[in-house]
């Protein structure tokens, strides 16, 4: 489990294809002393397991299913990546609950500067609308952000990125048309699943009327 607060910008050292997918070596300076074999590390929002530690780098095995669903399959040596270590139970939850399980990749629709902050638009698919609410949480390349606005006609959601976040993450490298890793809010996904399967049994259906009858 993560929070979406980036702790370091790492850099891809080496990528080696193998039968399972890619072995990826990542340069790290600030976090390397805290990383142990088998630790979970979010790379651009994708939860991976440290399988090897070297001189100023760690290695992970990205399997084929991960490469199909995320932008890890587009990484190249020298590219910067967002890094976050797994959350300790004693840590403050500064962002929001993030699993590191990317739901899909979506394209950057536009970047507009308002003062020193960036208003970033991301085009979503109509099926994604149920997972998106104004003032709700979303993770973009591992960064916890708040949805500030939704344009339902254009299917575009907007987030504001303050200068501190923009400069301390790889969001500063974003380009229009680039696809980013998206993880929708964890709680919303569980609520959606609960409605979906409870409504398959009419006598146990979870409806708005039932919720209101319980005082909500």
N, C-alpha and C positions, 0 to 999 in steps of 0.2 A: 504494500500500500504506500502511496506517495501523497504529496500535497500540491504539486504543481508549482512549487517554488524552486527555480533553477539555482543550483549551488555552484556550478562551474560550467564554463564553455570549454569542452574538450575538442580534440582534433583527431580525425581518422588517420591512423598510422599505416595500416595495411589491411587489405581485404583478400582473403584466400578462399575461392570456391571449393567445396567438398561435397560429399554425397548428401549430406543433410541440408546444405544451403551455403551459408558463408561463415567463415571464421573472420571476425572483425576485431582488429586491435585498435584501441583508442588511447591516445595520449591523455594523461591526466597529471596535474601537479598538485592541486589543492586537496583532492579527495583520495588520492592513491594510498595515503597512509592509513585511511579508515577502511579501505576495501579489503575483504578477505574472500578466499575462494568460496563459492556458493552464495555470495551476497547478491541481492537483487539491485539492479541499477537501471534507471530509466534513461534511455538514449533517445532523444527527440520524442519523449512520451511513450516509448516502447519498453516494456519491462523485459530485461534480459538478465542472465545469470553469469556472474564472473567465473570463468573456468580456468583462467591462468593469469598470473601476475608477472610482469617483467619490469625492466628498468624504465620507469616513467610511463608505463602503459598497463592496461588490463585487456584481457581478451574475452569475447563472448561468442557463443555459437548461435547464429540466427538461422532458424530452421525454415524450410520452404514455405510453410503456411504463414509465417510471420512476414517473409519477403513478399508474398502475394498481397497481403493486406496493408502493408505500411511502406513508407518511403525509405526504409533501410535498404531496399534493393537498388536505390539510386545513389547511394553514398559513394564517394570517391576519395582516395587518399588526399589529405590536406584539407578536407572539408570540416568546418566547425559543426559541433553538435551540442545540444543542451544535455546536461547531466544532472541527475538527482539521485541520491541514495534513498533507500527505503526509509519510511517513517518509523521512528522509535515511539513506543506508547507513551513515553514521558515528554515527547516534543509538543510544541504548540502547533495547532492545525491552522497555519497562516493562510493557506489557500483553500482548497476543498478536498474531499476524499477522492483520490485518483487511483485507479487500479493499474494503470500502465497497459491496459488492454484497448488498443486502438479499434474504434468501430468502423472507420472508413477514412479515405483520403478525399479532401474537398479542395477546390481551387480558390486562390486569392482573386477576388473580383476587382478590388481597388484599394488604394492607400491614399488617404487624404490627411494633410497636416492641418491641425487646428491648434494654433499656438505651437508648443513644443511636443504636443502629444499626437500620436498617429491614430486615425480612425480607419480601422482595417475592415474591409468587407469580404465576406466569404460566401460563395454561392453554394447553397445546399439543394438537395433533391426533395421534391414534395413529400416523399415518405419520411424524411427526417424531421418534418415540422412538429410532429408529436413530441419530439425530444428537446425542443427548443422553446424557451420562454424568456421574455424580457426580464432582466435582472437575475437570470439564472446563470449557473456556472457551466463553463465549457473548457476543455483543455485543447490547446493548439500547439503542436510540436512539444508537448510536455509542459506548457506554460498555463497555469490556472488564470482564466480571465472571466469577466462578467459580460454577458450579452446585454448591450445597451439599447439595441434597436433591431427590429425585424421588418423587412420589406417583403410582404407576402406576394406582391405583384411580380417582383423580380426574383423571389426566392433567394434573398441575400440577408444574412445576419451581420451585425456590426459589433465590434468590440473596440474600446479605447485602450491604447497602450501608452502608459505614462513614460516619460523619458528614462526613468530609472530602470524599468523593466525592459524597455526597448534596447537600451545600451548594454544591459547585462545578460542578454539572451541572444539567440540567433535570429530572433524576430527582426533584428536590424538588417538582416540579409534578405528579407522577403522580396519577392518579385511578383508582379501581376501575372496571373496565369499559373504560378507555381502551385503544386499540390502539397497540402500540409496534413499531418496526422491529426485526426479529430477523435477525441473521446467525449461522448456525451455524459451528462450527469448520472452518477451511479444510482442515486435514489430514484430518479425518474425512470430508469430502466427497470428497476424492481417493481415500481408501481405499475408500469405498463404491462409487465409480465403477469402480475397478480390479477389485473383486470382481464387480460386475455384468457387465462386458463380458468378463472372462477366463473366466467360467463359461459363456459362450455357446459356447465351444470346449472340448469335453470333454478333448481331449488337452493343453490348456493351462490347465485349470481351476485357479484359485487357491483351495485348500481349507485347512482347519485341519491336515489330515494332511500336506499338502505343506509348510506352514509349519513344523510340528514336525520334519519330516524334514531341514530345513535348520538345526536346532539352536535354533529360537526357542521 
